[in-house]
Amino acid sequence: AFGSRCWVCGLPKGRPKRGMVNWEKVNPDNAVDPLPLPFSIIDEVIEEILEAVGDQVDLIEKKKRCPEYEFALPEARASFFVQVPGRIACAFVEPRGTARMALGTSEGEALLVDSRKGEVVAHAHPFPQLEPVTCVSICSETAYQDVFAGPGIDPPALPVPQMKLFAGGVTTPKILVYNIQKESFGVVLKPACAIHLPEAEETERPVIEQLHTRGVIGGVWVLALLPDKTVRVYLTPLGEPDLDEEANVVLDTPIAEGDEDDEEGEDEDGGPAEEFANALQVNTAMYSFSLTQLAPMRHLPMPELDTITLTVFSPRPRDGAYGMGVSAGQVPTLCFASSVESNAILAHFIPSPAPLVAPTGLELDELLMKEIPPHGLLPDPETKQLQPRRRWSMPAKTSAVAVAPNGGIFAVGGCQGSLALVNTAAGPSLRTMLPGHYGAINALTFHRDKILVSVGADCFVHQYCMQTDTLLARHLSSPPPEPVVVLGASACQAMSLAMTLDSEGSLRLWDIKRGCKIARMTCESSPQEPKTTETAEDKDGEGTTPKPVIKLEQDETPKLLLSTASSFCAICMSMGAEDPAIEGDPEGPEDGADGAEASPGGEEGDAGAQEQDRSWLVFFDQVSVLKKLFPTLAPKGDLTKAFEALSKEELSKLQPQGVPSTMEKAVALSKKKPPEDPTR
């Protein structure tokens, strides 16, 4: 009936030749569904469900790939480590970001660390019997006063005073001052001055609660918060200037026999023996003031000493430490007092030292016979009482404070999220209230006088512009849905970088100029970098030993963040189960396989090493971290300038994009052409 066609398919009989059949493309949506009615409805429902699920998966993957989820956030390792024996009781870095930092340990050592080299360059035992050093400070912004030498006589050109290190202990009522002096063999700490504090009553508290220093023309202000809830202000002399052309240079002269023990200078009690006997002595405070007005109301008790924070600073210009002319020595030093148990802020003014003048009431002949007062030496003053110049009542209790490096802006964060700015350059006055957080502000930090970074208990990180007093960016500190509370923050002064520390011990690097996260930091060393060591047997450099991988113990988490001129520093130590403070008992160090030096005493030595306390200084060098994160950015030029000149779009292109999602892989696969049929 069908003739030459097949009765089954309706096609012509016989085998068609290759390439002679014309296939017709049919749209499956226009085809008739051969399924019965109930099954077709079920098929449509299943297709709608699968399509909705696919849309939700695509939406979830897009959300996870946003910057808040840190899907493509790279990880950067630490640059170098410094192991410190004992527990770090205190640390200090100058606000303008120098390369030096000072540490005080529970073993009675005062350490000076160079953050560029990553090593301890000088150390001293200030107090006898290994008394812990609980307060340290360094000061470099000082200058000598010009003394009138006579008519027609030019005063000598005075050098820059030496940087000084201040140390305070637990029971010794003294503040010992060292000159940080460069010698031909390195940096040494030489005794310069001893400040005698009043004898305290027999209490369990240390003789000094807080120690702050600030350099002025003619000396260094030293502010000590004492257990009697008063602040004593001492003026430390700078010492006589060394006008020799070969200052700070020691000739290579041999040490005579027997001088080694004299140079150590330790008495029978194990402390320094009379090393400060020939140094300058300061016995009387120049000013003193009480903090009783720090109470929230008149009849309420004063906050406890542990909750009080002193902030000492001086307004300075951007390009230098001091101004020029007569007004250079008229800038007062400000001391702001706050407490986490009070909403009051006290502002005290400390006048600048008066210039050295001749005594009044002398005849001309007697005046000419007077000797010129020596440089760097100060007479004993009479203690004067100071009263607060300003007192502010904030909306809530103060939880965090910070001051700009130039001293022009003082920021106050409240326990309910409020954020206030105080203008100090033209006189302390409330400047504005910024949009704050939904929880307590835990930390504040300034990048120069341009950007303020705040972290709060609401797990958000805010960045504010100080030129316009506006909010620049607002980001979660860690990925949702359960972000972690941020406890600390520190900003760099050389580059627009900041680092935050959360409650889990995680560190993150932020670009505060463009308002985005750069990397997740880890306190582990990189195992790929070999270290070349030159020994006496192999001076040709052929012997290379791999750099040991340093991995801290699980409980040795970062506790404090500091920022120096070249790097960020995280202080890591374990916290004892009984004492949650920084001086608590540790659980013991790691073994030598993880980077610690093995004890030569066998099993007994290992057991003794495990009982010894230790701490770590973990440094993240800013330039080296950026080179590892962005290897194509200025490989031969100035990386700092190249990074500052980047736009947000250019920075996003340099950052890694991460692994594509399943949906992106499916879309890319659908766009590919199918392979050709090999049979054709």
C-alpha positions in Angstrom: 0.0 0.0 0.0 2.9 2.3 0.8 4.8 1.5 -2.4 8.4 2.2 -2.1 8.1 3.6 1.4 8.3 1.8 4.7 5.0 1.1 6.4 6.5 1.7 9.8 8.4 5.0 9.6 7.2 6.3 6.2 10.7 6.7 4.9 11.8 5.6 1.4 13.0 2.0 1.3 16.6 1.3 0.8 19.7 2.6 2.6 20.1 6.3 2.1 23.4 7.7 1.0 25.5 9.6 3.6 24.7 13.3 3.6 21.5 12.9 1.5 19.0 13.0 4.4 17.7 16.4 5.4 17.0 16.5 9.1 14.5 19.0 10.4 15.0 20.8 13.7 11.9 20.8 15.9 11.3 23.0 19.0 10.5 20.7 21.9 8.3 23.4 23.5 6.0 23.3 20.5 5.8 19.6 20.3 2.7 17.8 21.5 3.2 16.2 24.9 2.3 12.5 24.5 1.9 12.1 28.3 -1.6 11.7 29.7 -3.2 14.5 31.6 -2.2 13.7 35.2 1.4 12.9 34.3 1.8 16.1 32.3 0.6 18.2 35.3 3.1 16.4 37.6 5.9 17.0 35.0 5.1 20.8 34.9 5.1 21.0 38.7 8.5 19.2 39.0 10.0 21.5 36.3 8.8 24.6 38.2 10.3 23.2 41.4 13.6 22.4 39.8 13.7 25.8 38.2 13.0 27.6 41.5 15.6 25.5 43.3 18.1 26.4 40.6 17.4 30.1 41.0 17.8 29.8 44.8 21.1 28.0 44.4 22.3 30.7 42.0 21.2 33.4 44.4 23.0 31.7 47.4 26.2 31.2 45.4 26.1 34.9 44.4 25.7 36.0 48.0 28.5 33.7 49.2 30.8 35.2 46.5 30.3 38.8 47.8 33.2 40.3 49.8 31.4 39.8 53.1 31.7 36.0 52.8 35.4 36.1 52.1 35.1 33.4 49.4 38.1 34.7 47.4 39.9 36.4 50.3 43.6 35.3 50.1 45.7 34.3 53.1 49.0 35.9 54.1 51.6 34.5 56.5 53.7 36.2 59.1 57.0 37.8 58.0 59.2 36.9 61.0 58.9 35.9 64.7 60.6 37.0 67.9 60.4 34.7 70.9 60.5 36.5 74.3 61.3 34.6 77.5 58.6 35.0 80.1 55.2 36.8 79.6 54.9 40.2 78.1 53.5 42.4 80.8 53.4 45.7 78.8 54.2 47.0 75.4 54.6 50.5 73.9 54.9 52.0 70.4 55.2 55.7 69.7 52.0 57.2 68.2 53.8 58.5 65.1 54.9 55.0 64.2 58.7 54.6 64.7 60.5 51.4 64.1 61.3 50.9 67.7 59.0 49.3 70.3 59.5 48.7 74.0 58.5 45.6 76.1 58.4 44.8 79.7 58.4 41.1 80.8 57.5 39.1 83.8 61.2 38.0 84.0 62.3 41.6 84.9 63.6 42.6 81.5 63.0 45.8 79.6 63.5 45.0 75.9 64.0 47.3 72.9 62.8 45.7 69.6 63.6 46.8 66.1 60.6 46.0 64.0 62.5 46.4 60.7 65.1 43.8 61.6 62.7 41.7 63.7 65.1 41.3 66.6 65.8 42.5 70.1 68.5 45.1 69.8 68.9 46.0 73.5 67.8 44.9 76.9 68.2 45.7 80.6 67.3 44.4 84.0 66.1 47.7 85.7 65.1 46.3 89.1 66.6 43.8 91.5 65.5 40.2 92.1 63.9 39.9 88.7 61.1 42.3 89.6 58.6 42.3 86.7 58.6 45.4 84.5 54.9 46.4 84.3 55.2 49.9 82.7 57.4 50.9 79.7 57.6 53.8 77.4 59.9 55.4 74.8 60.1 59.0 73.7 62.1 60.6 70.9 60.3 63.9 70.1 62.3 66.3 72.3 64.6 69.3 71.7 67.0 71.4 73.8 66.2 74.9 74.8 68.2 77.7 73.4 70.2 79.5 76.1 71.3 83.1 75.5 75.1 83.0 75.5 75.6 86.8 75.4 75.5 89.7 73.1 77.1 89.0 69.8 77.7 85.4 70.7 76.0 82.7 68.6 74.7 79.8 70.6 76.2 76.4 69.6 74.2 74.2 67.3 72.6 71.6 69.6 72.2 68.0 68.5 69.0 66.1 68.6 68.5 64.5 72.1 68.8 60.8 72.4 65.7 58.6 72.5 64.9 57.5 76.0 63.3 54.4 77.5 61.3 54.5 80.7 60.7 51.5 82.9 58.5 51.0 86.0 58.2 48.0 88.3 55.9 46.5 90.9 57.4 47.3 94.2 60.4 49.6 93.6 59.1 53.3 93.9 61.3 54.5 91.0 61.0 55.2 87.3 64.3 54.4 85.7 65.3 56.3 82.5 67.8 54.9 79.9 69.4 56.6 77.0 69.1 54.6 73.8 72.6 55.1 72.4 74.2 53.8 69.3 77.6 52.4 69.6 80.0 50.8 67.1 78.9 47.3 68.2 75.2 48.0 68.4 72.6 49.7 70.5 73.0 50.0 74.3 70.8 51.3 77.1 72.8 53.7 79.4 71.4 55.0 82.7 70.3 58.6 82.3 67.9 59.5 85.1 66.0 58.1 88.1 62.6 59.5 89.1 61.7 58.9 92.8 58.1 58.3 93.5 56.4 58.8 96.9 56.4 55.8 99.2 53.1 54.0 98.7 51.1 52.2 101.4 51.4 48.5 101.8 48.9 47.3 99.2 48.8 44.4 96.7 48.7 46.9 93.8 51.9 47.9 92.0 53.5 51.3 92.8 52.7 52.5 89.2 49.4 51.8 87.5 50.1 53.6 84.3 53.2 55.4 82.8 53.0 57.9 80.0 55.6 60.2 78.4 55.6 63.1 76.1 58.5 65.1 74.8 58.6 68.9 75.0 61.3 71.6 74.4 63.6 71.3 77.4 62.7 67.9 78.7 60.2 65.0 78.8 57.0 65.0 80.7 56.5 61.8 82.7 53.0 61.1 84.0 52.5 58.4 86.5 49.1 57.2 87.8 49.7 56.1 91.4 47.6 53.8 93.7 46.3 56.8 95.6 44.3 57.8 92.4 46.5 60.8 91.7 48.6 61.6 88.7 52.1 62.9 89.3 53.8 64.9 86.5 57.6 64.9 86.4 59.9 66.8 84.1 62.8 64.6 83.1 65.9 66.5 82.0 67.5 65.6 78.7 71.0 65.5 80.0 74.0 67.5 78.7 74.3 67.4 74.9 77.3 65.8 73.4 78.8 68.4 71.1 81.7 66.2 70.0 81.8 65.5 66.3 82.4 61.8 67.1 79.4 61.4 69.3 78.0 58.0 69.9 81.2 56.3 68.5 83.2 54.1 70.7 86.8 53.1 69.6 87.7 49.4 69.5 89.8 49.4 72.7 90.4 46.1 74.5 88.7 45.4 77.7 91.0 45.0 80.7 90.9 41.9 82.8 88.4 42.2 85.5 86.3 44.8 83.8 83.8 42.3 82.6 82.3 41.9 86.0 82.2 45.6 86.6 80.3 46.2 83.3 77.7 43.7 84.3 77.1 45.8 87.4 75.0 43.3 89.4 75.1 43.1 93.2 74.4 40.2 95.5 70.6 40.6 95.1 70.9 40.1 91.4 69.9 43.7 90.4 71.8 46.6 89.0 74.5 47.8 91.4 74.6 51.6 91.7 74.3 52.1 87.9 71.9 55.0 88.6 74.0 56.4 91.5 75.8 58.9 89.2 72.8 59.6 87.0 70.5 62.6 87.4 67.9 62.3 90.2 64.4 63.8 90.1 62.7 63.8 93.5 59.9 66.2 93.2 56.9 66.3 90.8 56.3 69.5 89.0 52.5 69.0 88.9 49.9 66.8 90.5 46.2 66.4 90.0 43.4 64.1 91.3 40.9 62.2 89.3 38.0 62.4 91.8 35.9 64.3 89.3 35.9 61.3 87.0 32.9 59.9 89.0 29.7 60.0 87.1 28.0 62.2 89.7 29.1 64.1 92.8 28.0 61.5 95.4 29.0 58.4 93.5 32.3 56.7 94.1 35.3 57.1 91.9 36.0 54.3 89.3 38.5 51.7 90.1 42.1 52.1 88.9 41.9 49.2 86.6 39.2 50.9 84.6 40.9 54.3 84.2 42.6 55.2 80.9 45.0 58.1 80.5 45.7 59.6 77.1 48.6 62.0 76.9 49.4 63.9 73.7 50.3 67.3 72.3 49.0 69.0 69.2 51.7 68.9 66.6 51.9 70.1 62.9 51.8 67.5 60.2 55.3 68.0 58.8 57.3 68.1 62.1 57.4 67.6 65.8 57.5 71.2 66.7 56.7 74.6 65.3 59.1 77.5 64.6 59.5 80.7 66.4 58.4 81.9 69.9 55.1 80.0 69.8 56.9 76.6 69.4 57.4 76.2 73.1 53.9 77.4 74.1 51.9 74.3 73.1 50.6 72.6 76.2 50.5 68.9 76.8 47.0 67.5 77.2 46.0 64.6 79.5 42.5 63.2 79.0 41.2 60.8 81.6 38.3 58.3 81.0 36.9 55.1 82.5 34.7 52.3 81.4 32.7 52.7 84.6 31.9 56.4 84.0 30.6 58.6 81.2 32.8 61.6 82.2 35.9 62.8 80.4 38.4 65.0 82.1 40.9 67.2 80.3 44.0 68.6 82.1 46.4 71.1 80.6 50.1 70.7 81.4 51.9 74.0 80.6 55.2 73.9 78.6 58.4 74.3 80.6 59.3 77.9 81.1 62.4 79.1 79.2 65.7 79.5 81.1 66.0 83.2 82.2 68.3 85.0 84.5 67.1 85.7 88.1 65.5 89.1 88.6 66.7 91.8 90.9 70.5 91.5 90.0 72.7 94.3 89.0 74.4 94.3 85.7 77.8 93.3 87.1 76.4 90.5 89.1 74.4 89.3 86.1 77.5 89.2 84.0 79.3 87.2 86.6 76.6 84.5 86.6 77.4 81.3 84.8 75.3 80.2 81.8 72.9 77.5 82.9 73.9 74.2 81.5 71.9 72.5 78.8 69.7 69.6 79.7 69.7 70.2 83.5 66.7 71.3 85.5 66.4 72.6 89.1 64.0 70.9 91.6 60.6 72.5 91.3 57.7 73.0 93.7 54.7 70.8 93.1 51.6 72.6 91.9 48.1 71.3 91.9 46.2 71.3 88.6 42.5 71.4 88.0 40.7 70.0 85.0 40.0 72.6 82.3 37.2 70.6 80.7 34.7 68.0 81.8 32.3 66.3 79.3 29.4 64.0 80.1 28.9 61.5 77.3 25.6 59.7 76.5 26.9 56.4 77.9 29.9 54.9 79.7 33.2 55.2 77.8 34.4 52.0 76.2 37.2 53.1 73.9 39.3 56.2 73.2 41.9 57.2 70.6 43.9 60.3 69.6 45.1 61.3 66.1 48.9 61.1 65.7 49.2 64.9 65.3 47.1 65.4 68.5 44.3 67.4 66.8 41.4 65.0 67.2 40.3 62.9 70.2 37.7 60.2 69.6 35.5 58.8 72.3 33.4 55.6 71.9 30.6 54.6 74.2 29.3 51.3 75.5 26.0 51.9 73.6 27.6 52.6 70.2 27.9 56.4 70.4 31.0 58.0 68.8 32.1 61.6 69.6 34.9 63.7 68.2 36.7 66.3 70.4 38.7 69.0 68.7 41.9 69.7 70.6 43.9 71.8 68.1 42.1 75.1 68.8 41.1 74.3 72.4 39.2 71.3 73.6 35.6 71.4 72.4 33.1 68.9 71.2 33.3 68.7 67.5 30.5 66.4 66.3 28.8 63.1 67.0 29.3 60.5 64.3 26.9 57.6 63.3 28.0 54.9 65.6 27.5 51.2 66.1 24.6 49.1 67.4 26.7 47.8 70.2 29.6 48.9 72.4 32.7 50.3 70.6 35.6 48.0 71.4 38.5 49.8 69.8 39.4 53.0 67.9 42.4 53.8 65.8 43.5 56.7 63.5 45.3 56.6 60.1 47.1 60.0 60.4 44.4 62.7 60.7 42.4 61.5 57.7 40.6 58.3 58.6 39.2 56.9 61.8 38.5 53.2 62.1 36.1 51.8 64.8 35.2 48.3 65.6 32.2 47.3 67.7 30.4 44.5 69.5 27.9 44.5 66.6 30.6 42.7 64.5 31.0 45.7 62.2 34.0 47.7 61.1 33.4 51.4 60.4 35.7 53.8 58.5 35.1 57.6 58.8 36.5 60.5 56.9 37.9 63.2 59.2 37.7 65.9 56.6 34.0 65.6 56.1 33.0 63.7 59.3 31.1 61.1 57.3 30.9 57.3 57.2 33.0 56.0 54.3 32.5 52.2 54.6 30.8 49.6 56.8 31.7 45.9 56.7 31.2 42.8 58.7 34.3 41.7 60.5 33.9 38.0 59.5 31.6 36.0 57.2 27.9 35.6 58.1 25.6 34.2 59.4 27.5 34.2 62.7 30.1 36.9 62.6 32.7 37.2 65.4 33.1 40.2 67.6 36.1 42.4 66.9 38.2 43.2 70.0 41.1 45.3 68.6 42.3 47.4 65.7 45.5 49.1 64.7 46.2 51.4 61.7 49.4 52.1 59.9 50.7 55.6 59.5 52.8 55.1 56.4 50.2 53.3 54.2 46.4 53.2 54.2 46.3 49.8 55.9 44.7 48.6 59.1 44.5 45.2 60.9 41.7 43.9 63.2 41.7 41.2 65.8 38.5 39.3 66.7 37.5 37.2 69.7 38.6 34.0 68.0 42.2 35.3 67.5 41.7 35.8 63.7 43.5 38.7 62.0 42.4 40.5 58.9 44.1 43.1 56.8 42.0 46.1 55.6 42.4 48.7 52.9 41.0 51.7 54.7 41.4 54.1 51.7 39.2 52.0 49.4 37.1 50.4 52.1 37.7 46.6 51.5 39.4 43.6 53.0 42.7 42.5 51.5 43.7 39.3 53.2 43.3 37.0 56.1 46.4 36.9 58.2 47.8 33.8 60.0 50.5 33.6 62.6 52.4 30.9 60.8 55.7 31.2 58.9 56.0 30.4 55.2 57.8 27.1 54.5 58.8 28.0 51.0 61.5 30.5 51.9 65.0 28.9 52.4 67.4 30.6 54.7 71.0 30.8 53.8 73.4 30.5 56.8 77.1 31.1 56.6 79.2 29.3 59.2 82.9 29.1 60.0 83.2 25.8 58.1 81.3 27.0 55.1 81.9 30.6 54.2 81.2 30.2 50.5 77.5 30.2 51.0 77.0 26.7 49.7 75.4 25.4 52.8 71.7 26.2 53.0 69.3 25.2 55.7 65.6 25.5 55.2 63.8 28.0 57.3 62.0 26.2 60.1 58.2 26.4 60.0 57.0 28.1 63.2 53.5 27.2 64.2 52.2 28.5 67.5 50.3 26.3 70.0 46.5 26.3 69.8 46.2 28.5 72.9 48.9 30.9 71.9 46.6 33.3 70.2 47.1 37.1 69.5 46.2 39.2 72.5 47.3 42.7 71.4 47.9 44.5 68.1 50.5 47.2 67.6 51.6 49.2 64.5 55.1 50.4 63.9 56.6 52.3 61.0 57.2 49.2 58.9 55.0 46.4 60.1 52.1 45.2 62.2 52.9 43.3 65.4 50.7 40.7 67.1 51.6 39.8 70.7 50.8 36.1 71.1 50.8 34.2 74.4 48.7 31.5 76.2 46.3 32.5 78.9 46.3 30.5 82.2 43.1 28.8 83.3 43.2 30.5 86.7 44.3 34.0 85.8 42.7 35.6 82.8 45.0 38.6 82.9 48.1 39.0 80.8 50.3 37.8 83.6 48.6 34.4 84.0 50.4 31.1 84.1 50.9 29.4 80.7 50.5 25.8 79.8 54.1 25.4 78.4 55.9 26.0 75.1 55.9 23.9 72.0 58.7 21.4 71.2 61.7 22.1 69.0 60.1 20.6 65.9 57.7 23.5 65.7 60.4 26.2 65.7 61.5 26.4 69.3 65.1 25.7 70.3 65.7 22.3 71.8 67.1 22.1 75.3 70.5 20.6 75.5 69.8 19.0 78.9 68.0 15.9 77.5 64.7 15.0 79.1 65.3 17.0 82.2 66.1 20.1 80.1 62.9 19.5 78.0 60.8 19.3 81.2 62.3 22.5 82.4 61.8 24.2 79.1 58.1 23.2 79.1 57.6 24.8 82.5 59.2 28.1 81.3 56.8 30.9 80.2 57.3 32.3 76.7 55.7 34.8 74.4 55.8 35.6 70.7 56.1 38.8 68.7 54.6 38.0 65.3 55.5 40.7 62.7 53.7 41.3 59.4 55.9 43.5 57.3 53.7 45.7 55.2 55.8 45.8 52.0 56.5 42.1 52.0 52.9 41.2 52.6 51.7 43.3 49.7 54.4 41.9 47.4 53.1 38.4 48.1 49.5 39.4 47.7 50.0 41.4 44.5 53.1 40.1 42.8 52.4 42.1 39.6 52.1 45.4 41.4 55.3 47.5 40.9 57.8 44.6 40.7 60.7 47.0 40.3 59.3 50.4 41.4 58.1 51.9 44.7 55.3 49.6 45.9 54.1 52.0 48.5 53.3 54.7 45.9 51.9 52.2 43.4 49.5 50.8 46.1 48.3 54.3 47.2 47.6 55.2 43.5 45.4 52.2 42.9 41.6 52.7 42.4 39.1 50.3 43.8 38.4 48.7 40.4 42.1 48.2 39.8 42.6 46.6 43.2 39.7 44.2 42.6 41.3 43.1 39.3 44.6 42.4 41.1 42.9 40.3 43.8 42.3 36.5 43.1 38.8 35.7 41.8 38.5 32.3 43.4 37.2 29.0 42.0 34.1 29.3 39.8 30.8 28.0 41.2 28.8 25.1 39.9 26.3 27.3 38.1 29.1 29.2 36.4 30.7 26.0 35.3 27.4 24.8 33.8 26.9 28.1 31.9 30.4 28.0 30.6 29.9 24.3 29.5 26.7 25.1 27.7 28.4 27.8 25.6 31.0 25.3 24.3 30.4 23.7 20.9 29.8 20.0 20.9 32.5 17.8 19.4 32.1 16.8 15.7 30.8 13.4 14.9 33.7 11.3 13.8 31.5 9.1 11.6 30.6 12.0 9.4 
